[in-house]
Structure formats: C-alpha cells, structure tokens
Amino acid sequence: MKFISTKIHGMLDYTVGVLLIVSPWLFGFYDQTAATYVPMALGAMALVYSMFTNYELGLIKLLPVPIHLLLDILSGIVLAASPWLFGFADIVSLPHLILGIFEIVAAFMTESAPRKR
C-alpha cells in the first residue's frame, strides 16, 4: 500500500539527505573512513537527484518519480549493506542499517506520481 505522497516524500528526501551527511558527527563515527564517507556521499547524491526530480519539491523537474524511487531503493541497499561491504561492521553498523532500511521502506510506500490538484 502506497500512502506517502510525493510531496511528503520530497520533504523526507531533503531531511534524510542532510541527516545522512551529518550522521557521522551526530552518531559519533566521524573518525572512520568508509563509515563516514558512505552516508555522506549517499546523502549528497540524494539531495542532488531530489532537486532534479519531477515532483512538488524538485527544482529542475527532469527525473521521473519512479526512477527517483529506484535510486532511493538502491541507495538504501548500499547504505544498509555498507558496514559489511566495506568492512566496518565491527566499529559501527546500526545507523547505516536503520537509515538504509528506512530509505527502502519509504520508497516502496511512496506513490509513483504527484497527486492531481
């Protein structure tokens, strides 16, 4: 069941993008290389592709919402798996796993087109 509108999803995109960028400092793992850079890179990418998405909060409406949602799912998978993919699971894994799963679930729960007014 898809109950998140694209407008709400857009708000989540910008919020989660910034959260991913600041998460190393917020959760105290900023001194680790891959653990730090993976969420920062994925957060920055999310902000960029959100700006280009064809939904209410997109600035340059080029990217279709279904493609945006696919990028969110792929980003969530990489983020959730990153502690094991990049070998830092023994140092930190929970923030990456939780935020990655959140990205995936939010993408699956989001409508694939903006609502008509």
CNS distance restraints for C-alpha pairs under 8 A (distance, minus, plus):
assign (resid   1 and name CA) (resid 109 and name CA) 6.34 0.50 0.50
assign (resid   2 and name CA) (resid 108 and name CA) 7.07 0.50 0.50
assign (resid   2 and name CA) (resid 109 and name CA) 4.30 0.50 0.50
assign (resid   2 and name CA) (resid 110 and name CA) 5.16 0.50 0.50
assign (resid   2 and name CA) (resid 111 and name CA) 5.41 0.50 0.50
assign (resid   3 and name CA) (resid 109 and name CA) 5.92 0.50 0.50
assign (resid   3 and name CA) (resid 110 and name CA) 6.15 0.50 0.50
assign (resid   3 and name CA) (resid 111 and name CA) 6.72 0.50 0.50
assign (resid   4 and name CA) (resid   8 and name CA) 6.29 0.50 0.50
assign (resid   4 and name CA) (resid   9 and name CA) 6.39 0.50 0.50
assign (resid   4 and name CA) (resid 106 and name CA) 7.63 0.50 0.50
assign (resid   4 and name CA) (resid 109 and name CA) 5.79 0.50 0.50
assign (resid   4 and name CA) (resid 110 and name CA) 4.47 0.50 0.50
assign (resid   4 and name CA) (resid 111 and name CA) 6.11 0.50 0.50
assign (resid   5 and name CA) (resid   9 and name CA) 6.12 0.50 0.50
assign (resid   5 and name CA) (resid 110 and name CA) 5.88 0.50 0.50
assign (resid   5 and name CA) (resid 111 and name CA) 5.57 0.50 0.50
assign (resid   5 and name CA) (resid 114 and name CA) 6.92 0.50 0.50
assign (resid   5 and name CA) (resid 115 and name CA) 7.28 0.50 0.50
assign (resid   6 and name CA) (resid  10 and name CA) 5.96 0.50 0.50
assign (resid   6 and name CA) (resid  55 and name CA) 6.31 0.50 0.50
assign (resid   6 and name CA) (resid  56 and name CA) 7.04 0.50 0.50
assign (resid   6 and name CA) (resid 110 and name CA) 6.48 0.50 0.50
assign (resid   6 and name CA) (resid 111 and name CA) 6.18 0.50 0.50
assign (resid   6 and name CA) (resid 112 and name CA) 7.41 0.50 0.50
assign (resid   6 and name CA) (resid 113 and name CA) 6.68 0.50 0.50
assign (resid   6 and name CA) (resid 114 and name CA) 5.38 0.50 0.50
assign (resid   6 and name CA) (resid 115 and name CA) 7.62 0.50 0.50
assign (resid   7 and name CA) (resid  11 and name CA) 6.51 0.50 0.50
assign (resid   7 and name CA) (resid  55 and name CA) 6.93 0.50 0.50
assign (resid   7 and name CA) (resid  56 and name CA) 5.52 0.50 0.50
assign (resid   7 and name CA) (resid  57 and name CA) 6.60 0.50 0.50
assign (resid   7 and name CA) (resid 114 and name CA) 7.22 0.50 0.50
assign (resid   8 and name CA) (resid  12 and name CA) 6.29 0.50 0.50
assign (resid   9 and name CA) (resid  13 and name CA) 6.02 0.50 0.50
assign (resid   9 and name CA) (resid 106 and name CA) 7.58 0.50 0.50
assign (resid   9 and name CA) (resid 110 and name CA) 6.75 0.50 0.50
assign (resid  10 and name CA) (resid  14 and name CA) 6.49 0.50 0.50
assign (resid  10 and name CA) (resid  50 and name CA) 7.13 0.50 0.50
assign (resid  10 and name CA) (resid  55 and name CA) 7.49 0.50 0.50
assign (resid  10 and name CA) (resid  56 and name CA) 7.29 0.50 0.50
assign (resid  10 and name CA) (resid  57 and name CA) 5.68 0.50 0.50
assign (resid  10 and name CA) (resid  58 and name CA) 7.70 0.50 0.50
assign (resid  11 and name CA) (resid  15 and name CA) 6.23 0.50 0.50
assign (resid  11 and name CA) (resid  57 and name CA) 7.51 0.50 0.50
assign (resid  12 and name CA) (resid  16 and name CA) 5.76 0.50 0.50
assign (resid  13 and name CA) (resid  17 and name CA) 5.86 0.50 0.50
assign (resid  13 and name CA) (resid  46 and name CA) 6.83 0.50 0.50
assign (resid  13 and name CA) (resid  47 and name CA) 6.98 0.50 0.50
assign (resid  13 and name CA) (resid  50 and name CA) 6.65 0.50 0.50
assign (resid  14 and name CA) (resid  18 and name CA) 6.26 0.50 0.50
assign (resid  14 and name CA) (resid  46 and name CA) 7.66 0.50 0.50
assign (resid  14 and name CA) (resid  47 and name CA) 5.94 0.50 0.50
assign (resid  14 and name CA) (resid  50 and name CA) 7.36 0.50 0.50
assign (resid  15 and name CA) (resid  19 and name CA) 6.08 0.50 0.50
assign (resid  16 and name CA) (resid  20 and name CA) 5.93 0.50 0.50
assign (resid  16 and name CA) (resid  43 and name CA) 7.11 0.50 0.50
assign (resid  17 and name CA) (resid  21 and name CA) 6.42 0.50 0.50
assign (resid  17 and name CA) (resid  42 and name CA) 7.56 0.50 0.50
assign (resid  17 and name CA) (resid  43 and name CA) 4.05 0.50 0.50
assign (resid  17 and name CA) (resid  44 and name CA) 6.28 0.50 0.50
assign (resid  17 and name CA) (resid  45 and name CA) 7.92 0.50 0.50
assign (resid  17 and name CA) (resid  46 and name CA) 5.62 0.50 0.50
assign (resid  17 and name CA) (resid  47 and name CA) 5.55 0.50 0.50
assign (resid  18 and name CA) (resid  22 and name CA) 6.30 0.50 0.50
assign (resid  18 and name CA) (resid  43 and name CA) 6.27 0.50 0.50
assign (resid  18 and name CA) (resid  44 and name CA) 7.66 0.50 0.50
assign (resid  18 and name CA) (resid  47 and name CA) 7.75 0.50 0.50
assign (resid  19 and name CA) (resid  23 and name CA) 5.60 0.50 0.50
assign (resid  19 and name CA) (resid  43 and name CA) 7.41 0.50 0.50
assign (resid  20 and name CA) (resid  24 and name CA) 7.83 0.50 0.50
assign (resid  20 and name CA) (resid  39 and name CA) 5.07 0.50 0.50
assign (resid  20 and name CA) (resid  40 and name CA) 5.64 0.50 0.50
assign (resid  20 and name CA) (resid  42 and name CA) 7.23 0.50 0.50
assign (resid  20 and name CA) (resid  43 and name CA) 4.88 0.50 0.50
assign (resid  21 and name CA) (resid  39 and name CA) 6.12 0.50 0.50
assign (resid  21 and name CA) (resid  40 and name CA) 4.08 0.50 0.50
assign (resid  21 and name CA) (resid  41 and name CA) 7.35 0.50 0.50
assign (resid  21 and name CA) (resid  42 and name CA) 7.96 0.50 0.50
assign (resid  21 and name CA) (resid  43 and name CA) 5.33 0.50 0.50
assign (resid  21 and name CA) (resid  44 and name CA) 6.80 0.50 0.50
assign (resid  22 and name CA) (resid  26 and name CA) 6.06 0.50 0.50
assign (resid  22 and name CA) (resid  40 and name CA) 7.21 0.50 0.50
assign (resid  23 and name CA) (resid  27 and name CA) 5.66 0.50 0.50
assign (resid  23 and name CA) (resid  28 and name CA) 7.83 0.50 0.50
assign (resid  23 and name CA) (resid  39 and name CA) 7.35 0.50 0.50
assign (resid  23 and name CA) (resid  40 and name CA) 7.82 0.50 0.50
assign (resid  23 and name CA) (resid  95 and name CA) 7.88 0.50 0.50
assign (resid  24 and name CA) (resid  28 and name CA) 5.62 0.50 0.50
assign (resid  24 and name CA) (resid  29 and name CA) 4.82 0.50 0.50
assign (resid  24 and name CA) (resid  30 and name CA) 4.38 0.50 0.50
assign (resid  24 and name CA) (resid  35 and name CA) 7.70 0.50 0.50
assign (resid  24 and name CA) (resid  36 and name CA) 5.48 0.50 0.50
assign (resid  24 and name CA) (resid  39 and name CA) 7.88 0.50 0.50
assign (resid  25 and name CA) (resid  29 and name CA) 6.42 0.50 0.50
assign (resid  25 and name CA) (resid  30 and name CA) 5.37 0.50 0.50
assign (resid  27 and name CA) (resid  95 and name CA) 7.48 0.50 0.50
assign (resid  29 and name CA) (resid  35 and name CA) 6.99 0.50 0.50
assign (resid  29 and name CA) (resid  36 and name CA) 6.55 0.50 0.50
assign (resid  29 and name CA) (resid  92 and name CA) 7.11 0.50 0.50
assign (resid  30 and name CA) (resid  35 and name CA) 7.65 0.50 0.50
assign (resid  30 and name CA) (resid  36 and name CA) 5.37 0.50 0.50
assign (resid  31 and name CA) (resid  36 and name CA) 7.08 0.50 0.50
assign (resid  32 and name CA) (resid  36 and name CA) 5.58 0.50 0.50
assign (resid  33 and name CA) (resid  37 and name CA) 6.11 0.50 0.50
assign (resid  34 and name CA) (resid  38 and name CA) 5.71 0.50 0.50
assign (resid  34 and name CA) (resid  86 and name CA) 6.63 0.50 0.50
assign (resid  34 and name CA) (resid  88 and name CA) 7.45 0.50 0.50
assign (resid  35 and name CA) (resid  39 and name CA) 7.30 0.50 0.50
assign (resid  35 and name CA) (resid  82 and name CA) 7.81 0.50 0.50
assign (resid  35 and name CA) (resid  83 and name CA) 6.98 0.50 0.50
assign (resid  35 and name CA) (resid  88 and name CA) 6.49 0.50 0.50
assign (resid  35 and name CA) (resid  92 and name CA) 7.27 0.50 0.50
assign (resid  36 and name CA) (resid  40 and name CA) 6.57 0.50 0.50
assign (resid  37 and name CA) (resid  41 and name CA) 5.87 0.50 0.50
assign (resid  38 and name CA) (resid  42 and name CA) 6.13 0.50 0.50
assign (resid  38 and name CA) (resid  79 and name CA) 7.06 0.50 0.50
assign (resid  38 and name CA) (resid  82 and name CA) 7.42 0.50 0.50
assign (resid  39 and name CA) (resid  43 and name CA) 5.82 0.50 0.50
assign (resid  39 and name CA) (resid  79 and name CA) 6.72 0.50 0.50
assign (resid  39 and name CA) (resid  96 and name CA) 7.35 0.50 0.50
assign (resid  40 and name CA) (resid  44 and name CA) 6.17 0.50 0.50
assign (resid  41 and name CA) (resid  45 and name CA) 6.14 0.50 0.50
assign (resid  42 and name CA) (resid  46 and name CA) 6.05 0.50 0.50
assign (resid  42 and name CA) (resid  75 and name CA) 6.58 0.50 0.50
assign (resid  42 and name CA) (resid  79 and name CA) 7.69 0.50 0.50
assign (resid  43 and name CA) (resid  47 and name CA) 6.30 0.50 0.50
assign (resid  44 and name CA) (resid  48 and name CA) 6.35 0.50 0.50
assign (resid  45 and name CA) (resid  49 and name CA) 6.18 0.50 0.50
assign (resid  46 and name CA) (resid  50 and name CA) 5.85 0.50 0.50
assign (resid  46 and name CA) (resid  72 and name CA) 7.58 0.50 0.50
assign (resid  47 and name CA) (resid  51 and name CA) 6.30 0.50 0.50
assign (resid  48 and name CA) (resid  52 and name CA) 6.69 0.50 0.50
assign (resid  49 and name CA) (resid  53 and name CA) 6.22 0.50 0.50
assign (resid  49 and name CA) (resid  63 and name CA) 7.60 0.50 0.50
assign (resid  49 and name CA) (resid  68 and name CA) 7.15 0.50 0.50
assign (resid  50 and name CA) (resid  57 and name CA) 7.78 0.50 0.50
assign (resid  50 and name CA) (resid  58 and name CA) 6.03 0.50 0.50
assign (resid  50 and name CA) (resid  68 and name CA) 7.42 0.50 0.50
assign (resid  51 and name CA) (resid  57 and name CA) 7.27 0.50 0.50
assign (resid  51 and name CA) (resid  58 and name CA) 4.56 0.50 0.50
assign (resid  51 and name CA) (resid  59 and name CA) 4.98 0.50 0.50
assign (resid  51 and name CA) (resid  60 and name CA) 6.14 0.50 0.50
assign (resid  51 and name CA) (resid  61 and name CA) 7.64 0.50 0.50
assign (resid  52 and name CA) (resid  58 and name CA) 5.58 0.50 0.50
assign (resid  52 and name CA) (resid  59 and name CA) 6.08 0.50 0.50
assign (resid  52 and name CA) (resid  60 and name CA) 4.70 0.50 0.50
assign (resid  52 and name CA) (resid  61 and name CA) 5.21 0.50 0.50
assign (resid  52 and name CA) (resid  62 and name CA) 5.48 0.50 0.50
assign (resid  52 and name CA) (resid  63 and name CA) 5.65 0.50 0.50
assign (resid  53 and name CA) (resid  57 and name CA) 7.87 0.50 0.50
assign (resid  53 and name CA) (resid  58 and name CA) 4.97 0.50 0.50
assign (resid  53 and name CA) (resid  59 and name CA) 7.51 0.50 0.50
assign (resid  53 and name CA) (resid  60 and name CA) 6.81 0.50 0.50
assign (resid  53 and name CA) (resid  61 and name CA) 5.04 0.50 0.50
assign (resid  53 and name CA) (resid  62 and name CA) 5.75 0.50 0.50
assign (resid  53 and name CA) (resid  63 and name CA) 4.38 0.50 0.50
assign (resid  53 and name CA) (resid  64 and name CA) 6.05 0.50 0.50
assign (resid  53 and name CA) (resid  65 and name CA) 6.31 0.50 0.50
assign (resid  53 and name CA) (resid  68 and name CA) 6.66 0.50 0.50
assign (resid  54 and name CA) (resid  58 and name CA) 5.76 0.50 0.50
assign (resid  54 and name CA) (resid  60 and name CA) 7.30 0.50 0.50
assign (resid  54 and name CA) (resid  61 and name CA) 3.96 0.50 0.50
assign (resid  54 and name CA) (resid  62 and name CA) 5.67 0.50 0.50
assign (resid  54 and name CA) (resid  63 and name CA) 5.51 0.50 0.50
assign (resid  54 and name CA) (resid  64 and name CA) 5.47 0.50 0.50
assign (resid  54 and name CA) (resid  65 and name CA) 6.18 0.50 0.50
assign (resid  55 and name CA) (resid  61 and name CA) 6.88 0.50 0.50
assign (resid  55 and name CA) (resid  65 and name CA) 6.88 0.50 0.50
assign (resid  55 and name CA) (resid 113 and name CA) 7.52 0.50 0.50
assign (resid  55 and name CA) (resid 114 and name CA) 5.95 0.50 0.50
assign (resid  56 and name CA) (resid 114 and name CA) 7.10 0.50 0.50
assign (resid  63 and name CA) (resid  67 and name CA) 6.70 0.50 0.50
assign (resid  63 and name CA) (resid  68 and name CA) 6.66 0.50 0.50
assign (resid  64 and name CA) (resid  68 and name CA) 6.41 0.50 0.50
assign (resid  65 and name CA) (resid  69 and name CA) 6.13 0.50 0.50
assign (resid  65 and name CA) (resid 112 and name CA) 5.77 0.50 0.50
assign (resid  65 and name CA) (resid 113 and name CA) 6.15 0.50 0.50
assign (resid  66 and name CA) (resid  70 and name CA) 6.21 0.50 0.50
assign (resid  66 and name CA) (resid 112 and name CA) 5.58 0.50 0.50
assign (resid  66 and name CA) (resid 113 and name CA) 7.76 0.50 0.50
assign (resid  67 and name CA) (resid  71 and name CA) 6.25 0.50 0.50
assign (resid  68 and name CA) (resid  72 and name CA) 6.28 0.50 0.50
assign (resid  69 and name CA) (resid  73 and name CA) 6.25 0.50 0.50
assign (resid  69 and name CA) (resid 107 and name CA) 5.24 0.50 0.50
assign (resid  69 and name CA) (resid 108 and name CA) 7.69 0.50 0.50
assign (resid  69 and name CA) (resid 110 and name CA) 7.98 0.50 0.50
assign (resid  69 and name CA) (resid 112 and name CA) 7.96 0.50 0.50
assign (resid  70 and name CA) (resid  74 and name CA) 6.22 0.50 0.50
assign (resid  70 and name CA) (resid 107 and name CA) 7.56 0.50 0.50
assign (resid  71 and name CA) (resid  75 and name CA) 5.95 0.50 0.50
assign (resid  72 and name CA) (resid  76 and name CA) 5.98 0.50 0.50
assign (resid  72 and name CA) (resid 103 and name CA) 6.07 0.50 0.50
assign (resid  72 and name CA) (resid 104 and name CA) 6.53 0.50 0.50
assign (resid  72 and name CA) (resid 107 and name CA) 6.24 0.50 0.50
assign (resid  73 and name CA) (resid  77 and name CA) 6.20 0.50 0.50
assign (resid  73 and name CA) (resid 103 and name CA) 6.44 0.50 0.50
assign (resid  73 and name CA) (resid 104 and name CA) 4.69 0.50 0.50
assign (resid  73 and name CA) (resid 107 and name CA) 6.28 0.50 0.50
assign (resid  74 and name CA) (resid  78 and name CA) 6.25 0.50 0.50
assign (resid  74 and name CA) (resid 104 and name CA) 7.88 0.50 0.50
assign (resid  75 and name CA) (resid  79 and name CA) 6.01 0.50 0.50
assign (resid  75 and name CA) (resid 100 and name CA) 7.25 0.50 0.50
assign (resid  75 and name CA) (resid 103 and name CA) 7.56 0.50 0.50
assign (resid  76 and name CA) (resid  80 and name CA) 5.92 0.50 0.50
assign (resid  76 and name CA) (resid  99 and name CA) 7.31 0.50 0.50
assign (resid  76 and name CA) (resid 100 and name CA) 3.92 0.50 0.50
assign (resid  76 and name CA) (resid 101 and name CA) 6.04 0.50 0.50
assign (resid  76 and name CA) (resid 102 and name CA) 7.43 0.50 0.50
assign (resid  76 and name CA) (resid 103 and name CA) 5.06 0.50 0.50
assign (resid  76 and name CA) (resid 104 and name CA) 5.29 0.50 0.50
assign (resid  77 and name CA) (resid  81 and name CA) 6.02 0.50 0.50
assign (resid  77 and name CA) (resid 100 and name CA) 6.11 0.50 0.50
assign (resid  77 and name CA) (resid 101 and name CA) 7.41 0.50 0.50
assign (resid  77 and name CA) (resid 104 and name CA) 7.18 0.50 0.50
assign (resid  78 and name CA) (resid  82 and name CA) 5.62 0.50 0.50
assign (resid  78 and name CA) (resid 100 and name CA) 7.42 0.50 0.50
assign (resid  79 and name CA) (resid  83 and name CA) 7.92 0.50 0.50
assign (resid  79 and name CA) (resid  96 and name CA) 5.52 0.50 0.50
assign (resid  79 and name CA) (resid  97 and name CA) 6.68 0.50 0.50
assign (resid  79 and name CA) (resid  99 and name CA) 7.44 0.50 0.50
assign (resid  79 and name CA) (resid 100 and name CA) 4.96 0.50 0.50
assign (resid  80 and name CA) (resid  96 and name CA) 5.20 0.50 0.50
assign (resid  80 and name CA) (resid  97 and name CA) 3.97 0.50 0.50
assign (resid  80 and name CA) (resid  98 and name CA) 7.01 0.50 0.50
assign (resid  80 and name CA) (resid  99 and name CA) 7.14 0.50 0.50
assign (resid  80 and name CA) (resid 100 and name CA) 4.39 0.50 0.50
assign (resid  80 and name CA) (resid 101 and name CA) 6.35 0.50 0.50
assign (resid  81 and name CA) (resid  85 and name CA) 5.95 0.50 0.50
assign (resid  81 and name CA) (resid  96 and name CA) 7.78 0.50 0.50
assign (resid  81 and name CA) (resid  97 and name CA) 6.92 0.50 0.50
assign (resid  82 and name CA) (resid  86 and name CA) 5.61 0.50 0.50
assign (resid  82 and name CA) (resid  87 and name CA) 7.75 0.50 0.50
assign (resid  82 and name CA) (resid  96 and name CA) 7.19 0.50 0.50
assign (resid  83 and name CA) (resid  87 and name CA) 5.66 0.50 0.50
assign (resid  83 and name CA) (resid  88 and name CA) 4.88 0.50 0.50
assign (resid  83 and name CA) (resid  89 and name CA) 4.35 0.50 0.50
assign (resid  83 and name CA) (resid  92 and name CA) 7.05 0.50 0.50
assign (resid  83 and name CA) (resid  93 and name CA) 5.40 0.50 0.50
assign (resid  83 and name CA) (resid  96 and name CA) 7.21 0.50 0.50
assign (resid  84 and name CA) (resid  88 and name CA) 6.49 0.50 0.50
assign (resid  84 and name CA) (resid  89 and name CA) 5.51 0.50 0.50
assign (resid  88 and name CA) (resid  92 and name CA) 6.27 0.50 0.50
assign (resid  88 and name CA) (resid  93 and name CA) 7.34 0.50 0.50
assign (resid  89 and name CA) (resid  93 and name CA) 5.05 0.50 0.50
assign (resid  93 and name CA) (resid  97 and name CA) 6.06 0.50 0.50
assign (resid  94 and name CA) (resid  98 and name CA) 5.94 0.50 0.50
assign (resid  95 and name CA) (resid  99 and name CA) 5.96 0.50 0.50
assign (resid  96 and name CA) (resid 100 and name CA) 5.83 0.50 0.50
assign (resid  97 and name CA) (resid 101 and name CA) 6.11 0.50 0.50
assign (resid  98 and name CA) (resid 102 and name CA) 6.11 0.50 0.50
assign (resid  99 and name CA) (resid 103 and name CA) 6.22 0.50 0.50
assign (resid 100 and name CA) (resid 104 and name CA) 6.42 0.50 0.50
assign (resid 101 and name CA) (resid 105 and name CA) 6.12 0.50 0.50
assign (resid 102 and name CA) (resid 106 and name CA) 5.96 0.50 0.50
assign (resid 103 and name CA) (resid 107 and name CA) 6.17 0.50 0.50
assign (resid 104 and name CA) (resid 108 and name CA) 6.39 0.50 0.50
assign (resid 105 and name CA) (resid 109 and name CA) 6.17 0.50 0.50
assign (resid 106 and name CA) (resid 110 and name CA) 6.18 0.50 0.50
